[in-house]
Amino acid sequence: MHFKLIIAFIAEDKTNKVLNAARQAGATGATVINHARGEGLEPPKTFFGLNLETQRDVLLLLVEEHLSRTILEKIAQVGGFEENLGAGIALQIDVEDAVGISHQVRKLTAVVEEKI
């Protein structure tokens, strides 16, 4: 079984909504890193030297490769990434190897066999 790591940078007010959608699309869990900051196409706005940018959350999802595209698209849809400037981005990268995921492999085996 092969895995991909989906990394999503989203506004913190959409984190729970995106996590729920990812789980419905087949993700078996996630790690959330709160209060990240970033800069996109437009520089952040300031008011008397104070940043007015919203905080971001970083979601890390280790997902089975056959489910990864569906989960990635669901995250983008629920997060409104294509419709709203600065709503967030998500990307996936190949995972060479991983340990500590035997419980996920057992759960995903039947799900993946249905997809193949």
SULHU-V902935 format. One record per pair of residues at least 12 apart in sequence whose ideal C-beta (glycine too) atoms are under 10 Angstrom apart, sorted by the first residue. I is the first residue (numbers start at 1). J is the second residue. Records with the same first field share a line. If there is no record, write none. Layout:
# SULHU-V902935
I=J, J
This chain:
# SULHU-V902935
1=64, 65, 66, 98, 101, 104, 105, 108, 109, 112
2=64, 65, 66, 68, 94, 95, 96, 97, 98, 112
3=61, 62, 63, 64, 65, 67, 68, 92, 94, 95, 96, 97, 98, 101, 104, 105, 108
4=61, 62, 63, 64, 65, 66, 67, 68, 69, 71, 72, 91, 92, 93, 94, 95
5=60, 61, 62, 63, 68, 91, 92, 93, 94, 95, 98
6=22, 27, 30, 59, 60, 61, 62, 63, 67, 68, 69, 71, 72, 75, 90, 91, 92, 93
7=33, 58, 59, 60, 61, 89, 90, 91, 92, 93
8=22, 30, 32, 56, 57, 58, 59, 60, 61, 71, 72, 75, 76, 79, 81, 88, 89, 90, 91, 92
9=33, 36, 38, 40, 56, 57, 58, 59, 79, 81, 87, 88, 89, 90, 91
10=32, 36, 56, 57, 58, 59, 75, 76, 78, 79, 80, 81, 87, 88, 89, 90
11=53, 54, 55, 56, 57, 79, 80, 84, 86, 87, 88
12=32, 34, 35, 36, 54, 55, 56, 57
13=54, 55, 57
14=56, 57, 75, 78, 79, 80, 87, 88
15=30, 32, 34, 56, 57, 58, 59, 79, 88
16=32, 57
17=78, 79
18=30, 32, 57, 59, 61, 74, 75, 76, 77, 78, 79, 80, 81, 88, 90
19=32, 57, 59, 61, 75, 78
20=74, 78
21=71, 74, 75, 76, 77, 78, 79
22=59, 61, 63, 67, 70, 71, 72, 74, 75, 78, 90
23=61, 71, 74
24=71, 74, 78
25=61, 63, 67, 68, 69, 70, 71, 72, 73, 74, 75, 77, 78
26=61, 63, 64, 66, 67, 68, 70, 71, 74, 108, 111, 112, 115
27=59, 61, 62, 63, 64, 67, 68, 70, 71, 74, 75, 104
28=61, 62, 63, 64, 67, 101, 103, 104, 105, 107, 108, 111
29=60, 61, 62, 63, 101, 103, 104
30=59, 60, 61, 62, 63
31=58, 59, 60, 61, 62
32=57, 58, 59, 60, 61
33=56, 57, 58, 59, 60
34=55, 56, 57, 58
35=55, 56, 57, 58
36=55, 56, 57, 58
37=51, 53, 54, 55, 56
38=53, 55, 56, 58, 86, 88, 89
39=53, 86
40=53, 85, 86, 87, 88, 89
41=85, 86
42=85, 86
44=86
53=86
54=86
56=86, 88, 89
57=88
58=88
59=75, 79, 88, 90
61=75, 90, 92
62=95, 98, 100, 101, 104
63=92, 95, 104, 108
64=101, 104, 105, 107, 108, 109, 111, 112, 115
65=92, 94, 95, 112
66=108, 111, 112, 113, 114, 115, 116
67=108, 111, 112, 115
68=92, 93, 94
69=92
70=115
71=90, 92
72=90, 91, 92
73=90
74=90
75=88, 89, 90, 92
76=88, 89, 90
